[in-house]
Amino acid sequence: MKIKEAVFLSFIILLSSLFVLSNNNSVMGEELSLTKMGQFDECYFAFDVQVENDLAYIADAGNGFWILNVSNSANPTTLSHKLLTGVEHCVYVENDIAFVTDYNNGLIIFNVSNPSNPQQIGSFVNGNAISVVDKENDIACIGDPHLSILNISDIALPTEIYRDDDLPVIDLIIKEDILFCLDLFQGLTILNISNPAAPVEINSWLTSSIMYRDIEIHNDVIFMASNIGLKTLDISDLTNLLDLGVDSGGDPVRSIDISDNLLYMSESDENLVIHNITDINVFAEVGQYTESGLVMNSVFVSNEVIYTTAESDGLIIIGKKSSANTDGLNLYFTFLISPLIAVKLIIKFKRRRKIREPNTI
């Protein structure tokens, strides 16, 4: 073999490896193995959950507000339970303040600095059932069946500073001075709330024949859970929303959460599905958990542990373990050793040529 041929061969090997690496999203990726770690089954209809510092806060529709110690995932224990006589729908916790909303009692605010004995410190009587809080600007936005914006500078006495009866909201999210409102039947409305008493509509993305449930934002992409799967929009330019056309398979999605470039989706067919969204154009599924009979409502990820509410089955705690993709590793090592192959072939060729050359001395 001539030296040019050796170099050419190794170059072909290198290019082939690079081609596969660039076109296979699983290369050097991780497949996630999901395992049930524990369960808390004392809820009547567990609907929403948030976990902070090994404490799980649960809105249990028809059975109040729970605070659990989940430091031992295999054995979550009750720290406190408040029976609120309503239909608890959402819980939001920030800086030892818990905002619990339900269809009967409106917004109820607790001081949870002592999780074993939470104290009610405020309320706002309204039929709304979801909330998102911006403590920096002392506002809370609540919705369903309509949008209300509250001033919570006096946490004991929230006051309504804006209301839109024509904007029904199923979920909300605040990013800086922008409020993203998800309508159960219509889609997305985006408001500038730099002046929360007088929001200004920036744009909307409205649809028909689709039911929405949940929204999350990651970088410049907004993810919306719907009855026909996941919907995604590029929101880098709020005046020009772009449908990214991401396909999650068409199964109804009830709840979503995002952590470390992973999208967690609870589907109505008993599945919890995880996608890698490092490259939204690839949207690779990397893990799935299925348990027959479960109806997973809300999903929340904290410290690499997955918490999902499952109605009468309560809180399900799921752990994940990663395993390197073998094919990806093989290709990666091929990529690394290609230059070594070239060097070895060149040295081998030079030795042979030296032996074959006549002695001119």
Secondary structure as UniProt FT lines:
FT   HELIX           3..23
FT   TURN            25..28
FT   STRAND          30..40
FT   STRAND          46..52
FT   TURN            53..54
FT   STRAND          55..60
FT   TURN            61..63
FT   STRAND          64..69
FT   TURN            73..74
FT   STRAND          77..82
FT   STRAND          88..94
FT   TURN            95..96
FT   STRAND          97..102
FT   TURN            103..105
FT   STRAND          106..111
FT   TURN            115..116
FT   STRAND          119..124
FT   STRAND          130..134
FT   HELIX           135..137
FT   STRAND          139..143
FT   STRAND          147..151
FT   TURN            155..156
FT   STRAND          159..164
FT   TURN            165..166
FT   STRAND          171..175
FT   TURN            176..177
FT   STRAND          178..183
FT   TURN            184..186
FT   STRAND          187..192
FT   TURN            196..197
FT   STRAND          200..206
FT   STRAND          212..218
FT   TURN            219..220
FT   STRAND          221..226
FT   TURN            227..228
FT   STRAND          229..234
FT   TURN            238..239
FT   STRAND          242..243
FT   STRAND          253..259
FT   TURN            260..261
FT   STRAND          262..267
FT   TURN            268..269
FT   STRAND          271..276
FT   TURN            280..282
FT   STRAND          284..290
FT   TURN            292..293
FT   STRAND          299..302
FT   TURN            303..304
FT   STRAND          305..309
FT   TURN            312..313
FT   STRAND          315..324
FT   HELIX           326..356
//
